[in-house]
Amino acid sequence: MYIVVQGQDSLYYIDQHALAERIVFEKLRKAAKGEQLIPEPLLQPIILEIAQRADLEEKFEQLKKL
């Protein structure tokens, strides 16, 4: 859902989810009071190439180990 806001010469569409995240971020930033916020690294995807059905069981075993 979006919030629609009219400016003098513009119309703004604001994503409510992104706005909620920004509000939380700003609260955290203000609570830090000069301390530097350390970002957490993003998770990296695991890419598995499944070319043949015979190889499929091996890939399932690899996934189970993860």
PDB file of N, CA, C, O and CB in Angstrom:
ATOM      1  N   MET A   1       0.844  -1.174   0.000  1.00  0.00           N
ATOM      2  CA  MET A   1       0.000   0.000   0.000  1.00  0.00           C
ATOM      3  C   MET A   1       0.892   1.241   0.000  1.00  0.00           C
ATOM      4  O   MET A   1       2.010   1.234   0.514  1.00  0.00           O
ATOM      5  CB  MET A   1      -0.961  -0.004   1.220  1.00  0.00           C
ATOM      6  N   TYR A   2       0.369   2.270  -0.577  1.00  0.00           N
ATOM      7  CA  TYR A   2       1.128   3.502  -0.708  1.00  0.00           C
ATOM      8  C   TYR A   2       0.356   4.655  -0.069  1.00  0.00           C
ATOM      9  O   TYR A   2      -0.872   4.644   0.018  1.00  0.00           O
ATOM     10  CB  TYR A   2       1.431   3.801  -2.191  1.00  0.00           C
ATOM     11  N   ILE A   3       1.115   5.638   0.368  1.00  0.00           N
ATOM     12  CA  ILE A   3       0.532   6.894   0.834  1.00  0.00           C
ATOM     13  C   ILE A   3       0.732   7.881  -0.309  1.00  0.00           C
ATOM     14  O   ILE A   3       1.832   7.984  -0.851  1.00  0.00           O
ATOM     15  CB  ILE A   3       1.197   7.409   2.200  1.00  0.00           C
ATOM     16  N   VAL A   4      -0.309   8.597  -0.675  1.00  0.00           N
ATOM     17  CA  VAL A   4      -0.214   9.584  -1.748  1.00  0.00           C
ATOM     18  C   VAL A   4      -0.274  10.965  -1.110  1.00  0.00           C
ATOM     19  O   VAL A   4      -1.211  11.292  -0.381  1.00  0.00           O
ATOM     20  CB  VAL A   4      -1.359   9.395  -2.813  1.00  0.00           C
ATOM     21  N   VAL A   5       0.756  11.776  -1.404  1.00  0.00           N
ATOM     22  CA  VAL A   5       0.861  13.118  -0.826  1.00  0.00           C
ATOM     23  C   VAL A   5       1.016  14.114  -1.965  1.00  0.00           C
ATOM     24  O   VAL A   5       1.789  13.887  -2.896  1.00  0.00           O
ATOM     25  CB  VAL A   5       2.061  13.220   0.178  1.00  0.00           C
ATOM     26  N   GLN A   6       0.286  15.206  -1.890  1.00  0.00           N
ATOM     27  CA  GLN A   6       0.369  16.232  -2.917  1.00  0.00           C
ATOM     28  C   GLN A   6       1.237  17.377  -2.415  1.00  0.00           C
ATOM     29  O   GLN A   6       1.017  17.904  -1.324  1.00  0.00           O
ATOM     30  CB  GLN A   6      -1.039  16.739  -3.309  1.00  0.00           C
ATOM     31  N   GLY A   7       2.238  17.760  -3.233  1.00  0.00           N
ATOM     32  CA  GLY A   7       3.056  18.933  -2.954  1.00  0.00           C
ATOM     33  C   GLY A   7       2.541  20.095  -3.771  1.00  0.00           C
ATOM     34  O   GLY A   7       1.455  20.017  -4.347  1.00  0.00           O
ATOM     35  N   GLN A   8       3.307  21.175  -3.831  1.00  0.00           N
ATOM     36  CA  GLN A   8       2.876  22.334  -4.614  1.00  0.00           C
ATOM     37  C   GLN A   8       2.712  21.981  -6.096  1.00  0.00           C
ATOM     38  O   GLN A   8       1.688  22.275  -6.713  1.00  0.00           O
ATOM     39  CB  GLN A   8       3.881  23.480  -4.457  1.00  0.00           C
ATOM     40  N   ASP A   9       3.749  21.345  -6.648  1.00  0.00           N
ATOM     41  CA  ASP A   9       3.708  21.007  -8.072  1.00  0.00           C
ATOM     42  C   ASP A   9       3.930  19.525  -8.319  1.00  0.00           C
ATOM     43  O   ASP A   9       4.182  19.118  -9.453  1.00  0.00           O
ATOM     44  CB  ASP A   9       4.746  21.807  -8.828  1.00  0.00           C
ATOM     45  N   SER A  10       3.840  18.717  -7.278  1.00  0.00           N
ATOM     46  CA  SER A  10       4.175  17.305  -7.418  1.00  0.00           C
ATOM     47  C   SER A  10       3.203  16.426  -6.656  1.00  0.00           C
ATOM     48  O   SER A  10       2.482  16.874  -5.764  1.00  0.00           O
ATOM     49  CB  SER A  10       5.590  17.047  -6.940  1.00  0.00           C
ATOM     50  N   LEU A  11       3.211  15.161  -7.038  1.00  0.00           N
ATOM     51  CA  LEU A  11       2.434  14.141  -6.357  1.00  0.00           C
ATOM     52  C   LEU A  11       3.420  13.063  -5.932  1.00  0.00           C
ATOM     53  O   LEU A  11       4.180  12.570  -6.766  1.00  0.00           O
ATOM     54  CB  LEU A  11       1.286  13.560  -7.275  1.00  0.00           C
ATOM     55  N   TYR A  12       3.429  12.685  -4.660  1.00  0.00           N
ATOM     56  CA  TYR A  12       4.388  11.729  -4.131  1.00  0.00           C
ATOM     57  C   TYR A  12       3.677  10.439  -3.740  1.00  0.00           C
ATOM     58  O   TYR A  12       2.625  10.466  -3.101  1.00  0.00           O
ATOM     59  CB  TYR A  12       5.136  12.320  -2.924  1.00  0.00           C
ATOM     60  N   TYR A  13       4.267   9.300  -4.135  1.00  0.00           N
ATOM     61  CA  TYR A  13       3.794   7.980  -3.732  1.00  0.00           C
ATOM     62  C   TYR A  13       4.811   7.431  -2.749  1.00  0.00           C
ATOM     63  O   TYR A  13       5.982   7.280  -3.097  1.00  0.00           O
ATOM     64  CB  TYR A  13       3.602   7.017  -4.967  1.00  0.00           C
ATOM     65  N   ILE A  14       4.390   7.130  -1.531  1.00  0.00           N
ATOM     66  CA  ILE A  14       5.299   6.662  -0.492  1.00  0.00           C
ATOM     67  C   ILE A  14       4.927   5.233  -0.123  1.00  0.00           C
ATOM     68  O   ILE A  14       3.795   4.958   0.275  1.00  0.00           O
ATOM     69  CB  ILE A  14       5.252   7.590   0.758  1.00  0.00           C
ATOM     70  N   ASP A  15       5.888   4.329  -0.257  1.00  0.00           N
ATOM     71  CA  ASP A  15       5.700   2.930   0.098  1.00  0.00           C
ATOM     72  C   ASP A  15       5.639   2.836   1.631  1.00  0.00           C
ATOM     73  O   ASP A  15       6.599   3.202   2.310  1.00  0.00           O
ATOM     74  CB  ASP A  15       6.857   2.030  -0.490  1.00  0.00           C
ATOM     75  N   GLN A  16       4.520   2.348   2.175  1.00  0.00           N
ATOM     76  CA  GLN A  16       4.342   2.305   3.631  1.00  0.00           C
ATOM     77  C   GLN A  16       5.367   1.404   4.309  1.00  0.00           C
ATOM     78  O   GLN A  16       5.835   1.716   5.404  1.00  0.00           O
ATOM     79  CB  GLN A  16       2.938   1.828   3.974  1.00  0.00           C
ATOM     80  N   HIS A  17       5.720   0.292   3.672  1.00  0.00           N
ATOM     81  CA  HIS A  17       6.696  -0.626   4.256  1.00  0.00           C
ATOM     82  C   HIS A  17       8.074   0.045   4.339  1.00  0.00           C
ATOM     83  O   HIS A  17       8.743  -0.031   5.370  1.00  0.00           O
ATOM     84  CB  HIS A  17       6.778  -1.932   3.424  1.00  0.00           C
ATOM     85  N   ALA A  18       8.486   0.689   3.269  1.00  0.00           N
ATOM     86  CA  ALA A  18       9.778   1.387   3.257  1.00  0.00           C
ATOM     87  C   ALA A  18       9.776   2.534   4.263  1.00  0.00           C
ATOM     88  O   ALA A  18      10.787   2.784   4.920  1.00  0.00           O
ATOM     89  CB  ALA A  18      10.095   1.922   1.842  1.00  0.00           C
ATOM     90  N   LEU A  19       8.661   3.222   4.387  1.00  0.00           N
ATOM     91  CA  LEU A  19       8.552   4.318   5.345  1.00  0.00           C
ATOM     92  C   LEU A  19       8.685   3.803   6.777  1.00  0.00           C
ATOM     93  O   LEU A  19       9.360   4.420   7.600  1.00  0.00           O
ATOM     94  CB  LEU A  19       7.216   5.055   5.168  1.00  0.00           C
ATOM     95  N   ALA A  20       8.043   2.674   7.073  1.00  0.00           N
ATOM     96  CA  ALA A  20       8.135   2.095   8.419  1.00  0.00           C
ATOM     97  C   ALA A  20       9.583   1.709   8.742  1.00  0.00           C
ATOM     98  O   ALA A  20      10.048   1.926   9.861  1.00  0.00           O
ATOM     99  CB  ALA A  20       7.209   0.856   8.541  1.00  0.00           C
ATOM    100  N   GLU A  21      10.293   1.137   7.764  1.00  0.00           N
ATOM    101  CA  GLU A  21      11.699   0.775   7.968  1.00  0.00           C
ATOM    102  C   GLU A  21      12.553   2.025   8.199  1.00  0.00           C
ATOM    103  O   GLU A  21      13.452   2.021   9.040  1.00  0.00           O
ATOM    104  CB  GLU A  21      12.234  -0.019   6.755  1.00  0.00           C
ATOM    105  N   ARG A  22      12.273   3.072   7.462  1.00  0.00           N
ATOM    106  CA  ARG A  22      13.040   4.311   7.608  1.00  0.00           C
ATOM    107  C   ARG A  22      12.816   4.927   8.988  1.00  0.00           C
ATOM    108  O   ARG A  22      13.754   5.449   9.591  1.00  0.00           O
ATOM    109  CB  ARG A  22      12.652   5.318   6.508  1.00  0.00           C
ATOM    110  N   ILE A  23      11.590   4.871   9.488  1.00  0.00           N
ATOM    111  CA  ILE A  23      11.282   5.414  10.814  1.00  0.00           C
ATOM    112  C   ILE A  23      12.056   4.646  11.881  1.00  0.00           C
ATOM    113  O   ILE A  23      12.627   5.258  12.784  1.00  0.00           O
ATOM    114  CB  ILE A  23       9.758   5.347  11.097  1.00  0.00           C
ATOM    115  N   VAL A  24      12.084   3.320  11.792  1.00  0.00           N
ATOM    116  CA  VAL A  24      12.836   2.504  12.743  1.00  0.00           C
ATOM    117  C   VAL A  24      14.323   2.829  12.655  1.00  0.00           C
ATOM    118  O   VAL A  24      14.992   2.952  13.681  1.00  0.00           O
ATOM    119  CB  VAL A  24      12.597   1.002  12.481  1.00  0.00           C
ATOM    120  N   PHE A  25      14.844   2.969  11.439  1.00  0.00           N
ATOM    121  CA  PHE A  25      16.254   3.303  11.251  1.00  0.00           C
ATOM    122  C   PHE A  25      16.591   4.640  11.901  1.00  0.00           C
ATOM    123  O   PHE A  25      17.599   4.760  12.598  1.00  0.00           O
ATOM    124  CB  PHE A  25      16.600   3.341   9.760  1.00  0.00           C
ATOM    125  N   GLU A  26      15.747   5.644  11.673  1.00  0.00           N
ATOM    126  CA  GLU A  26      16.003   6.967  12.247  1.00  0.00           C
ATOM    127  C   GLU A  26      15.959   6.926  13.770  1.00  0.00           C
ATOM    128  O   GLU A  26      16.748   7.606  14.425  1.00  0.00           O
ATOM    129  CB  GLU A  26      14.984   7.982  11.722  1.00  0.00           C
ATOM    130  N   LYS A  27      15.048   6.137  14.346  1.00  0.00           N
ATOM    131  CA  LYS A  27      14.998   5.992  15.804  1.00  0.00           C
ATOM    132  C   LYS A  27      16.269   5.346  16.329  1.00  0.00           C
ATOM    133  O   LYS A  27      16.804   5.777  17.350  1.00  0.00           O
ATOM    134  CB  LYS A  27      13.777   5.164  16.222  1.00  0.00           C
ATOM    135  N   LEU A  28      16.759   4.321  15.646  1.00  0.00           N
ATOM    136  CA  LEU A  28      18.010   3.675  16.046  1.00  0.00           C
ATOM    137  C   LEU A  28      19.181   4.642  15.940  1.00  0.00           C
ATOM    138  O   LEU A  28      20.049   4.675  16.812  1.00  0.00           O
ATOM    139  CB  LEU A  28      18.272   2.436  15.184  1.00  0.00           C
ATOM    140  N   ARG A  29      19.201   5.418  14.879  1.00  0.00           N
ATOM    141  CA  ARG A  29      20.290   6.377  14.676  1.00  0.00           C
ATOM    142  C   ARG A  29      20.305   7.428  15.774  1.00  0.00           C
ATOM    143  O   ARG A  29      21.369   7.791  16.275  1.00  0.00           O
ATOM    144  CB  ARG A  29      20.163   7.051  13.308  1.00  0.00           C
ATOM    145  N   LYS A  30      19.128   7.919  16.151  1.00  0.00           N
ATOM    146  CA  LYS A  30      19.046   8.915  17.222  1.00  0.00           C
ATOM    147  C   LYS A  30      19.399   8.307  18.573  1.00  0.00           C
ATOM    148  O   LYS A  30      20.008   8.971  19.412  1.00  0.00           O
ATOM    149  CB  LYS A  30      17.645   9.525  17.275  1.00  0.00           C
ATOM    150  N   ALA A  31      19.019   7.041  18.792  1.00  0.00           N
ATOM    151  CA  ALA A  31      19.327   6.370  20.054  1.00  0.00           C
ATOM    152  C   ALA A  31      20.830   6.127  20.199  1.00  0.00           C
ATOM    153  O   ALA A  31      21.336   6.048  21.318  1.00  0.00           O
ATOM    154  CB  ALA A  31      18.568   5.041  20.148  1.00  0.00           C
ATOM    155  N   ALA A  32      21.546   6.009  19.077  1.00  0.00           N
ATOM    156  CA  ALA A  32      22.986   5.769  19.120  1.00  0.00           C
ATOM    157  C   ALA A  32      23.739   7.010  19.586  1.00  0.00           C
ATOM    158  O   ALA A  32      24.846   6.888  20.111  1.00  0.00           O
ATOM    159  CB  ALA A  32      23.494   5.334  17.744  1.00  0.00           C
ATOM    160  N   LYS A  33      23.178   8.182  19.413  1.00  0.00           N
ATOM    161  CA  LYS A  33      23.750   9.455  19.868  1.00  0.00           C
ATOM    162  C   LYS A  33      25.247   9.568  19.575  1.00  0.00           C
ATOM    163  O   LYS A  33      26.066   9.628  20.492  1.00  0.00           O
ATOM    164  CB  LYS A  33      23.514   9.624  21.357  1.00  0.00           C
ATOM    165  N   GLY A  34      25.583   9.595  18.323  1.00  0.00           N
ATOM    166  CA  GLY A  34      26.971   9.797  17.943  1.00  0.00           C
ATOM    167  C   GLY A  34      27.758   8.515  17.745  1.00  0.00           C
ATOM    168  O   GLY A  34      28.807   8.532  17.101  1.00  0.00           O
ATOM    169  N   GLU A  35      27.276   7.409  18.282  1.00  0.00           N
ATOM    170  CA  GLU A  35      27.958   6.135  18.045  1.00  0.00           C
ATOM    171  C   GLU A  35      27.694   5.725  16.608  1.00  0.00           C
ATOM    172  O   GLU A  35      26.624   5.981  16.054  1.00  0.00           O
ATOM    173  CB  GLU A  35      27.477   5.026  19.047  1.00  0.00           C
ATOM    174  N   GLN A  36      28.684   5.086  16.020  1.00  0.00           N
ATOM    175  CA  GLN A  36      28.517   4.646  14.641  1.00  0.00           C
ATOM    176  C   GLN A  36      27.747   3.338  14.617  1.00  0.00           C
ATOM    177  O   GLN A  36      28.097   2.392  15.322  1.00  0.00           O
ATOM    178  CB  GLN A  36      29.882   4.486  13.942  1.00  0.00           C
ATOM    179  N   LEU A  37      26.694   3.283  13.802  1.00  0.00           N
ATOM    180  CA  LEU A  37      25.929   2.054  13.629  1.00  0.00           C
ATOM    181  C   LEU A  37      26.711   1.123  12.714  1.00  0.00           C
ATOM    182  O   LEU A  37      27.182   1.544  11.657  1.00  0.00           O
ATOM    183  CB  LEU A  37      24.509   2.345  13.049  1.00  0.00           C
ATOM    184  N   ILE A  38      26.854  -0.134  13.109  1.00  0.00           N
ATOM    185  CA  ILE A  38      27.585  -1.103  12.307  1.00  0.00           C
ATOM    186  C   ILE A  38      26.575  -1.953  11.546  1.00  0.00           C
ATOM    187  O   ILE A  38      25.771  -2.656  12.158  1.00  0.00           O
ATOM    188  CB  ILE A  38      28.513  -1.989  13.194  1.00  0.00           C
ATOM    189  N   PRO A  39      26.611  -1.895  10.216  1.00  0.00           N
ATOM    190  CA  PRO A  39      25.647  -2.689   9.446  1.00  0.00           C
ATOM    191  C   PRO A  39      25.983  -4.168   9.498  1.00  0.00           C
ATOM    192  O   PRO A  39      27.146  -4.552   9.621  1.00  0.00           O
ATOM    193  CB  PRO A  39      25.603  -2.219   7.995  1.00  0.00           C
ATOM    194  N   GLU A  40      24.956  -4.984   9.402  1.00  0.00           N
ATOM    195  CA  GLU A  40      25.151  -6.429   9.348  1.00  0.00           C
ATOM    196  C   GLU A  40      25.272  -6.845   7.890  1.00  0.00           C
ATOM    197  O   GLU A  40      24.567  -6.317   7.031  1.00  0.00           O
ATOM    198  CB  GLU A  40      23.982  -7.185  10.051  1.00  0.00           C
ATOM    199  N   PRO A  41      26.162  -7.791   7.607  1.00  0.00           N
ATOM    200  CA  PRO A  41      26.290  -8.227   6.211  1.00  0.00           C
ATOM    201  C   PRO A  41      25.035  -8.968   5.757  1.00  0.00           C
ATOM    202  O   PRO A  41      24.371  -9.641   6.545  1.00  0.00           O
ATOM    203  CB  PRO A  41      27.529  -9.130   6.036  1.00  0.00           C
ATOM    204  N   LEU A  42      24.730  -8.828   4.482  1.00  0.00           N
ATOM    205  CA  LEU A  42      23.582  -9.521   3.920  1.00  0.00           C
ATOM    206  C   LEU A  42      23.934 -10.975   3.657  1.00  0.00           C
ATOM    207  O   LEU A  42      25.092 -11.312   3.409  1.00  0.00           O
ATOM    208  CB  LEU A  42      23.110  -8.836   2.628  1.00  0.00           C
ATOM    209  N   LEU A  43      22.940 -11.819   3.712  1.00  0.00           N
ATOM    210  CA  LEU A  43      23.159 -13.226   3.390  1.00  0.00           C
ATOM    211  C   LEU A  43      23.424 -13.378   1.901  1.00  0.00           C
ATOM    212  O   LEU A  43      22.828 -12.682   1.079  1.00  0.00           O
ATOM    213  CB  LEU A  43      21.949 -14.083   3.816  1.00  0.00           C
ATOM    214  N   GLN A  44      24.302 -14.273   1.570  1.00  0.00           N
ATOM    215  CA  GLN A  44      24.616 -14.535   0.173  1.00  0.00           C
ATOM    216  C   GLN A  44      23.854 -15.782  -0.274  1.00  0.00           C
ATOM    217  O   GLN A  44      23.782 -16.760   0.469  1.00  0.00           O
ATOM    218  CB  GLN A  44      26.154 -14.713  -0.034  1.00  0.00           C
ATOM    219  N   PRO A  45      23.292 -15.757  -1.464  1.00  0.00           N
ATOM    220  CA  PRO A  45      22.542 -16.929  -1.934  1.00  0.00           C
ATOM    221  C   PRO A  45      23.470 -18.105  -2.239  1.00  0.00           C
ATOM    222  O   PRO A  45      24.626 -17.919  -2.620  1.00  0.00           O
ATOM    223  CB  PRO A  45      21.727 -16.572  -3.184  1.00  0.00           C
ATOM    224  N   ILE A  46      22.955 -19.288  -2.070  1.00  0.00           N
ATOM    225  CA  ILE A  46      23.668 -20.496  -2.450  1.00  0.00           C
ATOM    226  C   ILE A  46      23.117 -20.928  -3.798  1.00  0.00           C
ATOM    227  O   ILE A  46      21.916 -21.156  -3.943  1.00  0.00           O
ATOM    228  CB  ILE A  46      23.519 -21.632  -1.368  1.00  0.00           C
ATOM    229  N   ILE A  47      23.992 -21.038  -4.774  1.00  0.00           N
ATOM    230  CA  ILE A  47      23.560 -21.400  -6.126  1.00  0.00           C
ATOM    231  C   ILE A  47      23.918 -22.858  -6.369  1.00  0.00           C
ATOM    232  O   ILE A  47      25.086 -23.245  -6.319  1.00  0.00           O
ATOM    233  CB  ILE A  47      24.219 -20.473  -7.205  1.00  0.00           C
ATOM    234  N   LEU A  48      22.904 -23.648  -6.630  1.00  0.00           N
ATOM    235  CA  LEU A  48      23.095 -25.056  -6.948  1.00  0.00           C
ATOM    236  C   LEU A  48      22.637 -25.286  -8.377  1.00  0.00           C
ATOM    237  O   LEU A  48      21.506 -24.967  -8.741  1.00  0.00           O
ATOM    238  CB  LEU A  48      22.321 -25.976  -5.956  1.00  0.00           C
ATOM    239  N   GLU A  49      23.518 -25.835  -9.169  1.00  0.00           N
ATOM    240  CA  GLU A  49      23.149 -26.143 -10.536  1.00  0.00           C
ATOM    241  C   GLU A  49      22.683 -27.596 -10.589  1.00  0.00           C
ATOM    242  O   GLU A  49      23.441 -28.511 -10.267  1.00  0.00           O
ATOM    243  CB  GLU A  49      24.339 -25.893 -11.512  1.00  0.00           C
ATOM    244  N   ILE A  50      21.455 -27.797 -10.991  1.00  0.00           N
ATOM    245  CA  ILE A  50      20.890 -29.140 -11.092  1.00  0.00           C
ATOM    246  C   ILE A  50      20.652 -29.410 -12.566  1.00  0.00           C
ATOM    247  O   ILE A  50      19.676 -28.948 -13.158  1.00  0.00           O
ATOM    248  CB  ILE A  50      19.560 -29.286 -10.255  1.00  0.00           C
ATOM    249  N   ALA A  51      21.577 -30.176 -13.143  1.00  0.00           N
ATOM    250  CA  ALA A  51      21.519 -30.421 -14.579  1.00  0.00           C
ATOM    251  C   ALA A  51      20.810 -31.730 -14.909  1.00  0.00           C
ATOM    252  O   ALA A  51      20.138 -31.832 -15.935  1.00  0.00           O
ATOM    253  CB  ALA A  51      22.919 -30.434 -15.158  1.00  0.00           C
ATOM    254  N   GLN A  52      20.960 -32.743 -14.032  1.00  0.00           N
ATOM    255  CA  GLN A  52      20.393 -34.049 -14.331  1.00  0.00           C
ATOM    256  C   GLN A  52      19.653 -34.572 -13.109  1.00  0.00           C
ATOM    257  O   GLN A  52      19.961 -34.192 -11.979  1.00  0.00           O
ATOM    258  CB  GLN A  52      21.491 -35.041 -14.772  1.00  0.00           C
ATOM    259  N   ARG A  53      18.696 -35.426 -13.335  1.00  0.00           N
ATOM    260  CA  ARG A  53      17.942 -36.012 -12.224  1.00  0.00           C
ATOM    261  C   ARG A  53      18.803 -36.973 -11.415  1.00  0.00           C
ATOM    262  O   ARG A  53      18.597 -37.109 -10.209  1.00  0.00           O
ATOM    263  CB  ARG A  53      16.703 -36.738 -12.747  1.00  0.00           C
ATOM    264  N   ALA A  54      19.753 -37.636 -12.043  1.00  0.00           N
ATOM    265  CA  ALA A  54      20.623 -38.567 -11.325  1.00  0.00           C
ATOM    266  C   ALA A  54      21.456 -37.824 -10.287  1.00  0.00           C
ATOM    267  O   ALA A  54      21.816 -38.393  -9.257  1.00  0.00           O
ATOM    268  CB  ALA A  54      21.542 -39.320 -12.306  1.00  0.00           C
ATOM    269  N   ASP A  55      21.759 -36.572 -10.548  1.00  0.00           N
ATOM    270  CA  ASP A  55      22.561 -35.743  -9.662  1.00  0.00           C
ATOM    271  C   ASP A  55      21.704 -35.128  -8.537  1.00  0.00           C
ATOM    272  O   ASP A  55      22.241 -34.570  -7.580  1.00  0.00           O
ATOM    273  CB  ASP A  55      23.254 -34.636 -10.470  1.00  0.00           C
ATOM    274  N   LEU A  56      20.405 -35.232  -8.657  1.00  0.00           N
ATOM    275  CA  LEU A  56      19.485 -34.577  -7.740  1.00  0.00           C
ATOM    276  C   LEU A  56      19.639 -35.073  -6.300  1.00  0.00           C
ATOM    277  O   LEU A  56      19.629 -34.262  -5.375  1.00  0.00           O
ATOM    278  CB  LEU A  56      18.064 -34.792  -8.205  1.00  0.00           C
ATOM    279  N   GLU A  57      19.779 -36.357  -6.094  1.00  0.00           N
ATOM    280  CA  GLU A  57      19.931 -36.899  -4.741  1.00  0.00           C
ATOM    281  C   GLU A  57      21.191 -36.358  -4.071  1.00  0.00           C
ATOM    282  O   GLU A  57      21.181 -36.063  -2.876  1.00  0.00           O
ATOM    283  CB  GLU A  57      19.973 -38.433  -4.780  1.00  0.00           C
ATOM    284  N   GLU A  58      22.263 -36.229  -4.825  1.00  0.00           N
ATOM    285  CA  GLU A  58      23.508 -35.682  -4.282  1.00  0.00           C
ATOM    286  C   GLU A  58      23.310 -34.232  -3.825  1.00  0.00           C
ATOM    287  O   GLU A  58      23.826 -33.827  -2.783  1.00  0.00           O
ATOM    288  CB  GLU A  58      24.636 -35.762  -5.337  1.00  0.00           C
ATOM    289  N   LYS A  59      22.568 -33.467  -4.606  1.00  0.00           N
ATOM    290  CA  LYS A  59      22.298 -32.068  -4.253  1.00  0.00           C
ATOM    291  C   LYS A  59      21.433 -31.987  -2.997  1.00  0.00           C
ATOM    292  O   LYS A  59      21.640 -31.107  -2.162  1.00  0.00           O
ATOM    293  CB  LYS A  59      21.606 -31.336  -5.423  1.00  0.00           C
ATOM    294  N   PHE A  60      20.467 -32.895  -2.855  1.00  0.00           N
ATOM    295  CA  PHE A  60      19.651 -32.920  -1.640  1.00  0.00           C
ATOM    296  C   PHE A  60      20.522 -33.180  -0.412  1.00  0.00           C
ATOM    297  O   PHE A  60      20.322 -32.571   0.639  1.00  0.00           O
ATOM    298  CB  PHE A  60      18.550 -33.995  -1.749  1.00  0.00           C
ATOM    299  N   GLU A  61      21.479 -34.077  -0.551  1.00  0.00           N
ATOM    300  CA  GLU A  61      22.393 -34.384   0.555  1.00  0.00           C
ATOM    301  C   GLU A  61      23.233 -33.153   0.907  1.00  0.00           C
ATOM    302  O   GLU A  61      23.479 -32.881   2.082  1.00  0.00           O
ATOM    303  CB  GLU A  61      23.315 -35.576   0.188  1.00  0.00           C
ATOM    304  N   GLN A  62      23.668 -32.414  -0.109  1.00  0.00           N
ATOM    305  CA  GLN A  62      24.417 -31.191   0.147  1.00  0.00           C
ATOM    306  C   GLN A  62      23.566 -30.172   0.891  1.00  0.00           C
ATOM    307  O   GLN A  62      24.049 -29.509   1.809  1.00  0.00           O
ATOM    308  CB  GLN A  62      24.925 -30.595  -1.162  1.00  0.00           C
ATOM    309  N   LEU A  63      22.313 -30.045   0.503  1.00  0.00           N
ATOM    310  CA  LEU A  63      21.399 -29.129   1.178  1.00  0.00           C
ATOM    311  C   LEU A  63      21.158 -29.539   2.629  1.00  0.00           C
ATOM    312  O   LEU A  63      21.098 -28.682   3.511  1.00  0.00           O
ATOM    313  CB  LEU A  63      20.075 -29.064   0.430  1.00  0.00           C
ATOM    314  N   LYS A  64      21.019 -30.827   2.882  1.00  0.00           N
ATOM    315  CA  LYS A  64      20.794 -31.316   4.238  1.00  0.00           C
ATOM    316  C   LYS A  64      21.978 -30.966   5.138  1.00  0.00           C
ATOM    317  O   LYS A  64      21.793 -30.620   6.304  1.00  0.00           O
ATOM    318  CB  LYS A  64      20.560 -32.837   4.230  1.00  0.00           C
ATOM    319  N   LYS A  65      23.204 -31.057   4.590  1.00  0.00           N
ATOM    320  CA  LYS A  65      24.400 -30.741   5.361  1.00  0.00           C
ATOM    321  C   LYS A  65      24.475 -29.263   5.730  1.00  0.00           C
ATOM    322  O   LYS A  65      25.038 -28.904   6.764  1.00  0.00           O
ATOM    323  CB  LYS A  65      25.635 -31.137   4.584  1.00  0.00           C
ATOM    324  N   LEU A  66      23.906 -28.411   4.884  1.00  0.00           N
ATOM    325  CA  LEU A  66      23.916 -26.966   5.164  1.00  0.00           C
ATOM    326  C   LEU A  66      22.982 -26.653   6.307  1.00  0.00           C
ATOM    327  O   LEU A  66      22.849 -25.492   6.695  1.00  0.00           O
ATOM    328  CB  LEU A  66      23.517 -26.156   3.916  1.00  0.00           C
TER     329      LEU A  66
END
